[in-house]
Amino acid sequence: MKVAYIFKTNMASTFQLATMILPQLEQKRHGVEVVGMFFFDDNAYVLRKGNETGERLNKLAKESGMLIMACDQCAMRRDLAEGDFDQCGTGSVQPKNMIEVGQVGCFPQLYSALSGNMPNLVITL
């Protein structure tokens, strides 16, 4: 089974991702193939270049081809992307200060990026 995670609730990336999901992925015992992760609000901070959890995630994503994307508007508000707010959702916003594999976008970009490797299940944490 293929899954995608959406990190929406407060501290989901520092609790569920960092202490549960990521260690299981690193130890190859998570039980499903994770094809993508999408980060909202302060969860996007984990994707900042140099963040320990983000760098571990970067390594896994490079090995597996997993999509790592932050909400473009959330990323701009946290100095993780460049662009104008009227560009949100257009694909024109560009990541900055993010881990190497990190992308930014809105739902149209998320759907497009996952279209070649669709999840069977989307889990929001």
CNS distance restraints for C-alpha pairs under 8 A (distance, minus, plus):
assign (resid   1 and name CA) (resid  32 and name CA) 5.42 0.50 0.50
assign (resid   1 and name CA) (resid  33 and name CA) 6.19 0.50 0.50
assign (resid   1 and name CA) (resid 119 and name CA) 7.62 0.50 0.50
assign (resid   1 and name CA) (resid 120 and name CA) 6.27 0.50 0.50
assign (resid   1 and name CA) (resid 121 and name CA) 7.93 0.50 0.50
assign (resid   2 and name CA) (resid  32 and name CA) 5.96 0.50 0.50
assign (resid   2 and name CA) (resid  33 and name CA) 4.74 0.50 0.50
assign (resid   2 and name CA) (resid  34 and name CA) 5.75 0.50 0.50
assign (resid   2 and name CA) (resid  35 and name CA) 6.30 0.50 0.50
assign (resid   2 and name CA) (resid 118 and name CA) 7.41 0.50 0.50
assign (resid   2 and name CA) (resid 119 and name CA) 4.61 0.50 0.50
assign (resid   2 and name CA) (resid 120 and name CA) 5.23 0.50 0.50
assign (resid   2 and name CA) (resid 121 and name CA) 6.61 0.50 0.50
assign (resid   3 and name CA) (resid  32 and name CA) 6.90 0.50 0.50
assign (resid   3 and name CA) (resid  33 and name CA) 6.24 0.50 0.50
assign (resid   3 and name CA) (resid  34 and name CA) 4.95 0.50 0.50
assign (resid   3 and name CA) (resid  35 and name CA) 6.01 0.50 0.50
assign (resid   3 and name CA) (resid  36 and name CA) 7.22 0.50 0.50
assign (resid   3 and name CA) (resid 119 and name CA) 4.75 0.50 0.50
assign (resid   3 and name CA) (resid 120 and name CA) 5.84 0.50 0.50
assign (resid   3 and name CA) (resid 121 and name CA) 4.84 0.50 0.50
assign (resid   3 and name CA) (resid 122 and name CA) 5.63 0.50 0.50
assign (resid   3 and name CA) (resid 123 and name CA) 7.21 0.50 0.50
assign (resid   4 and name CA) (resid  34 and name CA) 5.73 0.50 0.50
assign (resid   4 and name CA) (resid  35 and name CA) 5.61 0.50 0.50
assign (resid   4 and name CA) (resid  36 and name CA) 4.62 0.50 0.50
assign (resid   4 and name CA) (resid  37 and name CA) 5.59 0.50 0.50
assign (resid   4 and name CA) (resid  38 and name CA) 7.88 0.50 0.50
assign (resid   4 and name CA) (resid 119 and name CA) 5.92 0.50 0.50
assign (resid   4 and name CA) (resid 121 and name CA) 6.52 0.50 0.50
assign (resid   4 and name CA) (resid 122 and name CA) 4.83 0.50 0.50
assign (resid   4 and name CA) (resid 123 and name CA) 6.25 0.50 0.50
assign (resid   5 and name CA) (resid  34 and name CA) 7.74 0.50 0.50
assign (resid   5 and name CA) (resid  36 and name CA) 6.36 0.50 0.50
assign (resid   5 and name CA) (resid  37 and name CA) 4.71 0.50 0.50
assign (resid   5 and name CA) (resid  38 and name CA) 6.30 0.50 0.50
assign (resid   5 and name CA) (resid 122 and name CA) 5.85 0.50 0.50
assign (resid   5 and name CA) (resid 123 and name CA) 4.89 0.50 0.50
assign (resid   5 and name CA) (resid 124 and name CA) 5.81 0.50 0.50
assign (resid   5 and name CA) (resid 125 and name CA) 7.19 0.50 0.50
assign (resid   6 and name CA) (resid  37 and name CA) 5.76 0.50 0.50
assign (resid   6 and name CA) (resid  38 and name CA) 4.71 0.50 0.50
assign (resid   6 and name CA) (resid  39 and name CA) 5.98 0.50 0.50
assign (resid   6 and name CA) (resid  40 and name CA) 7.65 0.50 0.50
assign (resid   6 and name CA) (resid 122 and name CA) 7.31 0.50 0.50
assign (resid   6 and name CA) (resid 123 and name CA) 6.11 0.50 0.50
assign (resid   6 and name CA) (resid 124 and name CA) 4.56 0.50 0.50
assign (resid   6 and name CA) (resid 125 and name CA) 6.10 0.50 0.50
assign (resid   7 and name CA) (resid  12 and name CA) 5.70 0.50 0.50
assign (resid   7 and name CA) (resid  13 and name CA) 6.28 0.50 0.50
assign (resid   7 and name CA) (resid  37 and name CA) 7.43 0.50 0.50
assign (resid   7 and name CA) (resid  38 and name CA) 6.12 0.50 0.50
assign (resid   7 and name CA) (resid  39 and name CA) 4.87 0.50 0.50
assign (resid   7 and name CA) (resid  40 and name CA) 6.03 0.50 0.50
assign (resid   7 and name CA) (resid  43 and name CA) 6.47 0.50 0.50
assign (resid   7 and name CA) (resid 124 and name CA) 6.01 0.50 0.50
assign (resid   7 and name CA) (resid 125 and name CA) 5.06 0.50 0.50
assign (resid   8 and name CA) (resid  12 and name CA) 6.81 0.50 0.50
assign (resid   8 and name CA) (resid  39 and name CA) 6.52 0.50 0.50
assign (resid   8 and name CA) (resid  40 and name CA) 5.13 0.50 0.50
assign (resid   8 and name CA) (resid  41 and name CA) 6.87 0.50 0.50
assign (resid   8 and name CA) (resid  43 and name CA) 7.06 0.50 0.50
assign (resid   8 and name CA) (resid 124 and name CA) 6.62 0.50 0.50
assign (resid   8 and name CA) (resid 125 and name CA) 5.84 0.50 0.50
assign (resid   9 and name CA) (resid 125 and name CA) 5.90 0.50 0.50
assign (resid  10 and name CA) (resid  42 and name CA) 7.31 0.50 0.50
assign (resid  10 and name CA) (resid  43 and name CA) 7.24 0.50 0.50
assign (resid  11 and name CA) (resid  15 and name CA) 5.95 0.50 0.50
assign (resid  11 and name CA) (resid  16 and name CA) 7.99 0.50 0.50
assign (resid  11 and name CA) (resid  42 and name CA) 7.52 0.50 0.50
assign (resid  11 and name CA) (resid  43 and name CA) 6.33 0.50 0.50
assign (resid  12 and name CA) (resid  16 and name CA) 5.25 0.50 0.50
assign (resid  12 and name CA) (resid  17 and name CA) 6.41 0.50 0.50
assign (resid  12 and name CA) (resid  43 and name CA) 6.65 0.50 0.50
assign (resid  12 and name CA) (resid 125 and name CA) 5.99 0.50 0.50
assign (resid  13 and name CA) (resid  17 and name CA) 4.71 0.50 0.50
assign (resid  13 and name CA) (resid  18 and name CA) 6.16 0.50 0.50
assign (resid  13 and name CA) (resid  43 and name CA) 5.32 0.50 0.50
assign (resid  13 and name CA) (resid  46 and name CA) 6.71 0.50 0.50
assign (resid  14 and name CA) (resid  18 and name CA) 5.10 0.50 0.50
assign (resid  14 and name CA) (resid  19 and name CA) 7.25 0.50 0.50
assign (resid  14 and name CA) (resid  43 and name CA) 7.52 0.50 0.50
assign (resid  14 and name CA) (resid  46 and name CA) 7.42 0.50 0.50
assign (resid  14 and name CA) (resid  53 and name CA) 7.99 0.50 0.50
assign (resid  15 and name CA) (resid  19 and name CA) 5.52 0.50 0.50
assign (resid  15 and name CA) (resid  20 and name CA) 7.32 0.50 0.50
assign (resid  16 and name CA) (resid  20 and name CA) 5.23 0.50 0.50
assign (resid  16 and name CA) (resid  21 and name CA) 6.22 0.50 0.50
assign (resid  16 and name CA) (resid 125 and name CA) 7.69 0.50 0.50
assign (resid  17 and name CA) (resid  21 and name CA) 4.79 0.50 0.50
assign (resid  17 and name CA) (resid  22 and name CA) 5.52 0.50 0.50
assign (resid  18 and name CA) (resid  22 and name CA) 5.49 0.50 0.50
assign (resid  18 and name CA) (resid  23 and name CA) 7.15 0.50 0.50
assign (resid  18 and name CA) (resid  53 and name CA) 6.12 0.50 0.50
assign (resid  19 and name CA) (resid  23 and name CA) 6.48 0.50 0.50
assign (resid  20 and name CA) (resid  24 and name CA) 6.34 0.50 0.50
assign (resid  21 and name CA) (resid  25 and name CA) 6.17 0.50 0.50
assign (resid  21 and name CA) (resid  30 and name CA) 6.91 0.50 0.50
assign (resid  22 and name CA) (resid  26 and name CA) 6.12 0.50 0.50
assign (resid  22 and name CA) (resid  56 and name CA) 7.94 0.50 0.50
assign (resid  22 and name CA) (resid  57 and name CA) 7.13 0.50 0.50
assign (resid  23 and name CA) (resid  27 and name CA) 6.14 0.50 0.50
assign (resid  24 and name CA) (resid  28 and name CA) 5.97 0.50 0.50
assign (resid  24 and name CA) (resid  29 and name CA) 5.14 0.50 0.50
assign (resid  24 and name CA) (resid  30 and name CA) 4.75 0.50 0.50
assign (resid  25 and name CA) (resid  29 and name CA) 6.15 0.50 0.50
assign (resid  25 and name CA) (resid  30 and name CA) 5.33 0.50 0.50
assign (resid  25 and name CA) (resid  60 and name CA) 7.87 0.50 0.50
assign (resid  26 and name CA) (resid  60 and name CA) 7.25 0.50 0.50
assign (resid  34 and name CA) (resid  66 and name CA) 6.70 0.50 0.50
assign (resid  34 and name CA) (resid 119 and name CA) 7.97 0.50 0.50
assign (resid  35 and name CA) (resid  65 and name CA) 7.51 0.50 0.50
assign (resid  35 and name CA) (resid  66 and name CA) 4.73 0.50 0.50
assign (resid  35 and name CA) (resid  67 and name CA) 6.14 0.50 0.50
assign (resid  35 and name CA) (resid 114 and name CA) 7.65 0.50 0.50
assign (resid  35 and name CA) (resid 117 and name CA) 6.85 0.50 0.50
assign (resid  35 and name CA) (resid 118 and name CA) 7.56 0.50 0.50
assign (resid  35 and name CA) (resid 119 and name CA) 6.54 0.50 0.50
assign (resid  36 and name CA) (resid  66 and name CA) 5.15 0.50 0.50
assign (resid  36 and name CA) (resid  67 and name CA) 4.25 0.50 0.50
assign (resid  36 and name CA) (resid  68 and name CA) 5.88 0.50 0.50
assign (resid  36 and name CA) (resid  69 and name CA) 7.87 0.50 0.50
assign (resid  36 and name CA) (resid 114 and name CA) 7.30 0.50 0.50
assign (resid  37 and name CA) (resid  66 and name CA) 7.67 0.50 0.50
assign (resid  37 and name CA) (resid  67 and name CA) 6.09 0.50 0.50
assign (resid  37 and name CA) (resid  68 and name CA) 5.07 0.50 0.50
assign (resid  37 and name CA) (resid  69 and name CA) 6.28 0.50 0.50
assign (resid  38 and name CA) (resid  68 and name CA) 6.20 0.50 0.50
assign (resid  38 and name CA) (resid  69 and name CA) 4.86 0.50 0.50
assign (resid  38 and name CA) (resid  70 and name CA) 5.41 0.50 0.50
assign (resid  38 and name CA) (resid  71 and name CA) 7.10 0.50 0.50
assign (resid  38 and name CA) (resid 110 and name CA) 7.91 0.50 0.50
assign (resid  39 and name CA) (resid  43 and name CA) 5.63 0.50 0.50
assign (resid  39 and name CA) (resid  44 and name CA) 5.20 0.50 0.50
assign (resid  39 and name CA) (resid  69 and name CA) 6.34 0.50 0.50
assign (resid  39 and name CA) (resid  70 and name CA) 4.49 0.50 0.50
assign (resid  39 and name CA) (resid  71 and name CA) 6.07 0.50 0.50
assign (resid  40 and name CA) (resid  44 and name CA) 5.86 0.50 0.50
assign (resid  40 and name CA) (resid  70 and name CA) 6.23 0.50 0.50
assign (resid  40 and name CA) (resid  71 and name CA) 5.53 0.50 0.50
assign (resid  40 and name CA) (resid  74 and name CA) 6.14 0.50 0.50
assign (resid  41 and name CA) (resid  71 and name CA) 7.73 0.50 0.50
assign (resid  41 and name CA) (resid  74 and name CA) 5.26 0.50 0.50
assign (resid  41 and name CA) (resid  75 and name CA) 7.79 0.50 0.50
assign (resid  42 and name CA) (resid  74 and name CA) 7.66 0.50 0.50
assign (resid  42 and name CA) (resid  78 and name CA) 7.90 0.50 0.50
assign (resid  44 and name CA) (resid  48 and name CA) 7.53 0.50 0.50
assign (resid  44 and name CA) (resid  70 and name CA) 5.88 0.50 0.50
assign (resid  44 and name CA) (resid  71 and name CA) 7.77 0.50 0.50
assign (resid  44 and name CA) (resid  74 and name CA) 7.16 0.50 0.50
assign (resid  44 and name CA) (resid  75 and name CA) 6.44 0.50 0.50
assign (resid  44 and name CA) (resid  78 and name CA) 7.93 0.50 0.50
assign (resid  45 and name CA) (resid  78 and name CA) 7.37 0.50 0.50
assign (resid  45 and name CA) (resid  80 and name CA) 7.99 0.50 0.50
assign (resid  46 and name CA) (resid  51 and name CA) 6.05 0.50 0.50
assign (resid  46 and name CA) (resid  53 and name CA) 6.33 0.50 0.50
assign (resid  46 and name CA) (resid  54 and name CA) 5.18 0.50 0.50
assign (resid  47 and name CA) (resid  51 and name CA) 6.80 0.50 0.50
assign (resid  47 and name CA) (resid  53 and name CA) 7.93 0.50 0.50
assign (resid  47 and name CA) (resid  54 and name CA) 4.84 0.50 0.50
assign (resid  47 and name CA) (resid  55 and name CA) 7.78 0.50 0.50
assign (resid  47 and name CA) (resid  98 and name CA) 5.50 0.50 0.50
assign (resid  47 and name CA) (resid  99 and name CA) 5.67 0.50 0.50
assign (resid  47 and name CA) (resid 102 and name CA) 6.76 0.50 0.50
assign (resid  48 and name CA) (resid  54 and name CA) 6.71 0.50 0.50
assign (resid  48 and name CA) (resid  80 and name CA) 6.89 0.50 0.50
assign (resid  48 and name CA) (resid  97 and name CA) 5.78 0.50 0.50
assign (resid  48 and name CA) (resid  98 and name CA) 4.42 0.50 0.50
assign (resid  48 and name CA) (resid  99 and name CA) 5.87 0.50 0.50
assign (resid  49 and name CA) (resid  54 and name CA) 7.13 0.50 0.50
assign (resid  49 and name CA) (resid  55 and name CA) 7.09 0.50 0.50
assign (resid  49 and name CA) (resid  97 and name CA) 5.52 0.50 0.50
assign (resid  49 and name CA) (resid  98 and name CA) 4.58 0.50 0.50
assign (resid  49 and name CA) (resid  99 and name CA) 4.50 0.50 0.50
assign (resid  49 and name CA) (resid 100 and name CA) 7.66 0.50 0.50
assign (resid  50 and name CA) (resid  54 and name CA) 7.27 0.50 0.50
assign (resid  50 and name CA) (resid  55 and name CA) 6.39 0.50 0.50
assign (resid  50 and name CA) (resid  99 and name CA) 7.41 0.50 0.50
assign (resid  51 and name CA) (resid  55 and name CA) 6.01 0.50 0.50
assign (resid  52 and name CA) (resid  56 and name CA) 6.34 0.50 0.50
assign (resid  53 and name CA) (resid  57 and name CA) 6.16 0.50 0.50
assign (resid  54 and name CA) (resid  58 and name CA) 5.97 0.50 0.50
assign (resid  54 and name CA) (resid  99 and name CA) 6.58 0.50 0.50
assign (resid  55 and name CA) (resid  59 and name CA) 6.33 0.50 0.50
assign (resid  55 and name CA) (resid  99 and name CA) 6.51 0.50 0.50
assign (resid  56 and name CA) (resid  60 and name CA) 6.49 0.50 0.50
assign (resid  57 and name CA) (resid  61 and name CA) 6.04 0.50 0.50
assign (resid  58 and name CA) (resid  62 and name CA) 6.13 0.50 0.50
assign (resid  58 and name CA) (resid  99 and name CA) 6.29 0.50 0.50
assign (resid  58 and name CA) (resid 100 and name CA) 6.67 0.50 0.50
assign (resid  58 and name CA) (resid 101 and name CA) 5.99 0.50 0.50
assign (resid  58 and name CA) (resid 102 and name CA) 7.75 0.50 0.50
assign (resid  59 and name CA) (resid  63 and name CA) 6.41 0.50 0.50
assign (resid  60 and name CA) (resid  64 and name CA) 6.11 0.50 0.50
assign (resid  60 and name CA) (resid  66 and name CA) 7.72 0.50 0.50
assign (resid  61 and name CA) (resid  65 and name CA) 5.21 0.50 0.50
assign (resid  61 and name CA) (resid  66 and name CA) 4.67 0.50 0.50
assign (resid  61 and name CA) (resid  67 and name CA) 6.89 0.50 0.50
assign (resid  61 and name CA) (resid  68 and name CA) 7.35 0.50 0.50
assign (resid  61 and name CA) (resid 101 and name CA) 7.07 0.50 0.50
assign (resid  62 and name CA) (resid  66 and name CA) 7.28 0.50 0.50
assign (resid  62 and name CA) (resid 101 and name CA) 7.03 0.50 0.50
assign (resid  67 and name CA) (resid 101 and name CA) 7.83 0.50 0.50
assign (resid  67 and name CA) (resid 113 and name CA) 7.41 0.50 0.50
assign (resid  67 and name CA) (resid 114 and name CA) 7.49 0.50 0.50
assign (resid  68 and name CA) (resid 101 and name CA) 6.54 0.50 0.50
assign (resid  68 and name CA) (resid 102 and name CA) 5.31 0.50 0.50
assign (resid  68 and name CA) (resid 103 and name CA) 6.15 0.50 0.50
assign (resid  69 and name CA) (resid 102 and name CA) 5.69 0.50 0.50
assign (resid  69 and name CA) (resid 103 and name CA) 4.51 0.50 0.50
assign (resid  69 and name CA) (resid 104 and name CA) 5.12 0.50 0.50
assign (resid  69 and name CA) (resid 105 and name CA) 6.79 0.50 0.50
assign (resid  69 and name CA) (resid 110 and name CA) 7.47 0.50 0.50
assign (resid  70 and name CA) (resid  74 and name CA) 7.18 0.50 0.50
assign (resid  70 and name CA) (resid  75 and name CA) 6.28 0.50 0.50
assign (resid  70 and name CA) (resid 102 and name CA) 7.40 0.50 0.50
assign (resid  70 and name CA) (resid 103 and name CA) 6.29 0.50 0.50
assign (resid  70 and name CA) (resid 104 and name CA) 4.77 0.50 0.50
assign (resid  70 and name CA) (resid 105 and name CA) 6.44 0.50 0.50
assign (resid  71 and name CA) (resid  75 and name CA) 6.00 0.50 0.50
assign (resid  71 and name CA) (resid 104 and name CA) 5.71 0.50 0.50
assign (resid  71 and name CA) (resid 105 and name CA) 5.33 0.50 0.50
assign (resid  71 and name CA) (resid 106 and name CA) 5.49 0.50 0.50
assign (resid  72 and name CA) (resid  76 and name CA) 6.19 0.50 0.50
assign (resid  72 and name CA) (resid  81 and name CA) 6.94 0.50 0.50
assign (resid  72 and name CA) (resid  88 and name CA) 6.02 0.50 0.50
assign (resid  72 and name CA) (resid  89 and name CA) 7.40 0.50 0.50
assign (resid  72 and name CA) (resid  93 and name CA) 6.43 0.50 0.50
assign (resid  72 and name CA) (resid 104 and name CA) 4.79 0.50 0.50
assign (resid  72 and name CA) (resid 105 and name CA) 4.56 0.50 0.50
assign (resid  72 and name CA) (resid 106 and name CA) 5.99 0.50 0.50
assign (resid  73 and name CA) (resid  77 and name CA) 6.30 0.50 0.50
assign (resid  73 and name CA) (resid  85 and name CA) 6.56 0.50 0.50
assign (resid  73 and name CA) (resid  88 and name CA) 6.10 0.50 0.50
assign (resid  73 and name CA) (resid 105 and name CA) 7.99 0.50 0.50
assign (resid  74 and name CA) (resid  78 and name CA) 6.48 0.50 0.50
assign (resid  75 and name CA) (resid  79 and name CA) 6.24 0.50 0.50
assign (resid  75 and name CA) (resid  80 and name CA) 4.69 0.50 0.50
assign (resid  75 and name CA) (resid  81 and name CA) 5.27 0.50 0.50
assign (resid  75 and name CA) (resid  95 and name CA) 7.70 0.50 0.50
assign (resid  75 and name CA) (resid 104 and name CA) 7.15 0.50 0.50
assign (resid  76 and name CA) (resid  80 and name CA) 5.58 0.50 0.50
assign (resid  76 and name CA) (resid  81 and name CA) 4.57 0.50 0.50
assign (resid  76 and name CA) (resid  82 and name CA) 6.05 0.50 0.50
assign (resid  76 and name CA) (resid  83 and name CA) 7.19 0.50 0.50
assign (resid  79 and name CA) (resid  96 and name CA) 7.36 0.50 0.50
assign (resid  79 and name CA) (resid  97 and name CA) 7.48 0.50 0.50
assign (resid  80 and name CA) (resid  95 and name CA) 5.84 0.50 0.50
assign (resid  80 and name CA) (resid  96 and name CA) 4.95 0.50 0.50
assign (resid  80 and name CA) (resid  97 and name CA) 5.42 0.50 0.50
assign (resid  80 and name CA) (resid  98 and name CA) 6.07 0.50 0.50
assign (resid  81 and name CA) (resid  93 and name CA) 6.60 0.50 0.50
assign (resid  81 and name CA) (resid  94 and name CA) 5.37 0.50 0.50
assign (resid  81 and name CA) (resid  95 and name CA) 4.07 0.50 0.50
assign (resid  81 and name CA) (resid  96 and name CA) 4.77 0.50 0.50
assign (resid  81 and name CA) (resid  97 and name CA) 7.48 0.50 0.50
assign (resid  81 and name CA) (resid 104 and name CA) 7.31 0.50 0.50
assign (resid  82 and name CA) (resid  93 and name CA) 5.77 0.50 0.50
assign (resid  82 and name CA) (resid  94 and name CA) 5.26 0.50 0.50
assign (resid  82 and name CA) (resid  95 and name CA) 6.26 0.50 0.50
assign (resid  82 and name CA) (resid  96 and name CA) 6.60 0.50 0.50
assign (resid  83 and name CA) (resid  87 and name CA) 6.64 0.50 0.50
assign (resid  83 and name CA) (resid  92 and name CA) 7.14 0.50 0.50
assign (resid  83 and name CA) (resid  93 and name CA) 4.83 0.50 0.50
assign (resid  83 and name CA) (resid  94 and name CA) 6.62 0.50 0.50
assign (resid  84 and name CA) (resid  88 and name CA) 7.24 0.50 0.50
assign (resid  84 and name CA) (resid  93 and name CA) 7.32 0.50 0.50
assign (resid  87 and name CA) (resid  91 and name CA) 7.36 0.50 0.50
assign (resid  87 and name CA) (resid  92 and name CA) 5.96 0.50 0.50
assign (resid  87 and name CA) (resid  93 and name CA) 6.34 0.50 0.50
assign (resid  88 and name CA) (resid  92 and name CA) 7.31 0.50 0.50
assign (resid  88 and name CA) (resid  93 and name CA) 6.54 0.50 0.50
assign (resid  88 and name CA) (resid 105 and name CA) 7.09 0.50 0.50
assign (resid  88 and name CA) (resid 106 and name CA) 6.76 0.50 0.50
assign (resid  89 and name CA) (resid 105 and name CA) 6.06 0.50 0.50
assign (resid  89 and name CA) (resid 106 and name CA) 4.71 0.50 0.50
assign (resid  89 and name CA) (resid 107 and name CA) 7.00 0.50 0.50
assign (resid  89 and name CA) (resid 108 and name CA) 6.50 0.50 0.50
assign (resid  89 and name CA) (resid 109 and name CA) 7.18 0.50 0.50
assign (resid  90 and name CA) (resid 105 and name CA) 7.72 0.50 0.50
assign (resid  90 and name CA) (resid 106 and name CA) 7.79 0.50 0.50
assign (resid  90 and name CA) (resid 108 and name CA) 7.85 0.50 0.50
assign (resid  90 and name CA) (resid 109 and name CA) 7.87 0.50 0.50
assign (resid  91 and name CA) (resid 104 and name CA) 7.93 0.50 0.50
assign (resid  91 and name CA) (resid 105 and name CA) 5.88 0.50 0.50
assign (resid  91 and name CA) (resid 106 and name CA) 7.66 0.50 0.50
assign (resid  91 and name CA) (resid 109 and name CA) 6.40 0.50 0.50
assign (resid  93 and name CA) (resid 104 and name CA) 6.85 0.50 0.50
assign (resid  93 and name CA) (resid 105 and name CA) 7.00 0.50 0.50
assign (resid  94 and name CA) (resid 103 and name CA) 7.62 0.50 0.50
assign (resid  94 and name CA) (resid 104 and name CA) 6.53 0.50 0.50
assign (resid  95 and name CA) (resid 102 and name CA) 7.14 0.50 0.50
assign (resid  95 and name CA) (resid 103 and name CA) 6.03 0.50 0.50
assign (resid  95 and name CA) (resid 104 and name CA) 5.89 0.50 0.50
assign (resid  98 and name CA) (resid 102 and name CA) 5.89 0.50 0.50
assign (resid 105 and name CA) (resid 109 and name CA) 5.34 0.50 0.50
assign (resid 105 and name CA) (resid 110 and name CA) 6.63 0.50 0.50
assign (resid 106 and name CA) (resid 110 and name CA) 6.17 0.50 0.50
assign (resid 107 and name CA) (resid 111 and name CA) 5.99 0.50 0.50
assign (resid 108 and name CA) (resid 112 and name CA) 6.21 0.50 0.50
assign (resid 109 and name CA) (resid 113 and name CA) 5.98 0.50 0.50
assign (resid 110 and name CA) (resid 114 and name CA) 6.16 0.50 0.50
assign (resid 111 and name CA) (resid 115 and name CA) 5.91 0.50 0.50
assign (resid 112 and name CA) (resid 116 and name CA) 7.88 0.50 0.50
assign (resid 114 and name CA) (resid 118 and name CA) 5.35 0.50 0.50
assign (resid 114 and name CA) (resid 119 and name CA) 7.62 0.50 0.50
